[in-house]
Amino acid sequence: MSTDTQVAGGHKASINNPNTSEKSKQHSKVSRIPAGKSEGDKNPNNVAGGLKATINNPNSSEEAKQSAKERLEGMYEANAGT
Protein backbone atom coordinates (compact mmCIF):
# COMPACT_ATOMS: atom_id res chain seq x y z
CA MET A 1 0.00 0.00 0.00
CA SER A 2 1.18 3.48 -0.86
CA THR A 3 0.98 6.31 1.60
CA ASP A 4 -0.21 9.76 0.57
CA THR A 5 3.37 10.99 0.86
CA GLN A 6 4.63 8.32 -1.53
CA VAL A 7 1.89 9.09 -4.04
CA ALA A 8 2.66 12.82 -3.85
CA GLY A 9 6.36 12.06 -4.35
CA GLY A 10 5.55 10.00 -7.44
CA HIS A 11 3.52 12.86 -8.92
CA LYS A 12 6.33 15.31 -8.19
CA ALA A 13 8.83 12.99 -9.88
CA SER A 14 6.55 12.65 -12.90
CA ILE A 15 6.21 16.42 -13.25
CA ASN A 16 10.00 16.91 -13.18
CA ASN A 17 10.92 13.95 -15.41
CA PRO A 18 11.90 15.14 -18.92
CA ASN A 19 10.94 11.73 -20.35
CA THR A 20 7.32 11.98 -19.15
CA SER A 21 4.61 13.02 -21.62
CA GLU A 22 2.84 16.37 -21.21
CA LYS A 23 -0.45 14.51 -20.69
CA SER A 24 1.07 12.58 -17.78
CA LYS A 25 2.57 15.76 -16.31
CA GLN A 26 -0.83 17.50 -16.47
CA HIS A 27 -2.47 14.55 -14.73
CA SER A 28 0.15 14.66 -11.98
CA LYS A 29 -0.29 18.41 -11.49
CA VAL A 30 -4.05 17.98 -11.05
CA SER A 31 -3.65 14.91 -8.83
CA ARG A 32 -1.21 16.57 -6.41
CA ILE A 33 -3.92 18.81 -4.94
CA PRO A 34 -6.04 16.71 -2.54
CA ALA A 35 -9.82 16.76 -3.05
CA GLY A 36 -11.45 19.61 -1.16
CA LYS A 37 -8.23 21.59 -0.91
CA SER A 38 -6.86 24.40 -2.98
CA GLU A 39 -3.51 26.08 -3.28
CA GLY A 40 -4.83 28.77 -0.90
CA ASP A 41 -5.15 26.26 1.95
CA LYS A 42 -1.42 26.41 2.70
CA ASN A 43 -0.19 27.54 6.11
CA PRO A 44 0.77 31.21 5.63
CA ASN A 45 3.66 30.92 8.11
CA ASN A 46 5.15 28.05 6.11
CA VAL A 47 4.72 30.01 2.87
CA ALA A 48 6.42 33.06 4.40
CA GLY A 49 9.27 30.86 5.64
CA GLY A 50 9.77 29.40 2.19
CA LEU A 51 9.79 32.84 0.60
CA LYS A 52 12.36 34.06 3.12
CA ALA A 53 14.50 31.01 2.41
CA THR A 54 14.37 31.78 -1.32
CA ILE A 55 15.42 35.38 -0.72
CA ASN A 56 18.44 34.31 1.37
CA ASN A 57 19.49 31.32 -0.74
CA PRO A 58 22.66 32.14 -2.72
CA ASN A 59 21.62 29.55 -5.33
CA SER A 60 18.30 31.30 -6.09
CA SER A 61 18.20 33.47 -9.20
CA GLU A 62 17.70 37.20 -8.88
CA GLU A 63 14.34 36.79 -10.61
CA ALA A 64 13.23 34.20 -8.02
CA LYS A 65 14.45 36.42 -5.18
CA GLN A 66 12.57 39.43 -6.56
CA SER A 67 9.39 37.40 -7.00
CA ALA A 68 9.68 36.06 -3.44
CA LYS A 69 10.18 39.60 -2.07
CA GLU A 70 7.08 40.84 -3.89
CA ARG A 71 4.95 37.92 -2.70
CA LEU A 72 6.18 38.34 0.88
CA GLU A 73 5.45 42.08 0.83
CA GLY A 74 1.98 41.30 -0.54
CA MET A 75 1.36 38.88 2.32
CA TYR A 76 2.35 41.51 4.89
CA GLU A 77 0.21 44.18 3.21
CA ALA A 78 -2.80 41.83 3.15
CA ASN A 79 -2.37 41.08 6.85
CA ALA A 80 -1.90 44.75 7.76
CA GLY A 81 -5.36 45.52 6.39
CA THR A 82 -7.09 43.02 8.68
matplotlib code that plots the C-alpha trace (Angstrom):
import matplotlib.pyplot as plt

x = [0.0, 1.2, 1.0, -0.2, 3.4, 4.6, 1.9, 2.7, 6.4, 5.5, 3.5, 6.3, 8.8, 6.6, 6.2, 10.0, 10.9, 11.9, 10.9, 7.3, 4.6, 2.8, -0.5, 1.1, 2.6, -0.8, -2.5, 0.1, -0.3, -4.1, -3.7, -1.2, -3.9, -6.0, -9.8, -11.5, -8.2, -6.9, -3.5, -4.8, -5.1, -1.4, -0.2, 0.8, 3.7, 5.2, 4.7, 6.4, 9.3, 9.8, 9.8, 12.4, 14.5, 14.4, 15.4, 18.4, 19.5, 22.7, 21.6, 18.3, 18.2, 17.7, 14.3, 13.2, 14.5, 12.6, 9.4, 9.7, 10.2, 7.1, 4.9, 6.2, 5.4, 2.0, 1.4, 2.3, 0.2, -2.8, -2.4, -1.9, -5.4, -7.1]
y = [0.0, 3.5, 6.3, 9.8, 11.0, 8.3, 9.1, 12.8, 12.1, 10.0, 12.9, 15.3, 13.0, 12.7, 16.4, 16.9, 13.9, 15.1, 11.7, 12.0, 13.0, 16.4, 14.5, 12.6, 15.8, 17.5, 14.5, 14.7, 18.4, 18.0, 14.9, 16.6, 18.8, 16.7, 16.8, 19.6, 21.6, 24.4, 26.1, 28.8, 26.3, 26.4, 27.5, 31.2, 30.9, 28.0, 30.0, 33.1, 30.9, 29.4, 32.8, 34.1, 31.0, 31.8, 35.4, 34.3, 31.3, 32.1, 29.5, 31.3, 33.5, 37.2, 36.8, 34.2, 36.4, 39.4, 37.4, 36.1, 39.6, 40.8, 37.9, 38.3, 42.1, 41.3, 38.9, 41.5, 44.2, 41.8, 41.1, 44.8, 45.5, 43.0]
z = [0.0, -0.9, 1.6, 0.6, 0.9, -1.5, -4.0, -3.8, -4.4, -7.4, -8.9, -8.2, -9.9, -12.9, -13.2, -13.2, -15.4, -18.9, -20.3, -19.1, -21.6, -21.2, -20.7, -17.8, -16.3, -16.5, -14.7, -12.0, -11.5, -11.1, -8.8, -6.4, -4.9, -2.5, -3.1, -1.2, -0.9, -3.0, -3.3, -0.9, 2.0, 2.7, 6.1, 5.6, 8.1, 6.1, 2.9, 4.4, 5.6, 2.2, 0.6, 3.1, 2.4, -1.3, -0.7, 1.4, -0.7, -2.7, -5.3, -6.1, -9.2, -8.9, -10.6, -8.0, -5.2, -6.6, -7.0, -3.4, -2.1, -3.9, -2.7, 0.9, 0.8, -0.5, 2.3, 4.9, 3.2, 3.1, 6.9, 7.8, 6.4, 8.7]

ax = plt.figure().add_subplot(projection="3d")
ax.plot(x, y, z, "-o")
ax.set_aspect("equal")
plt.show()
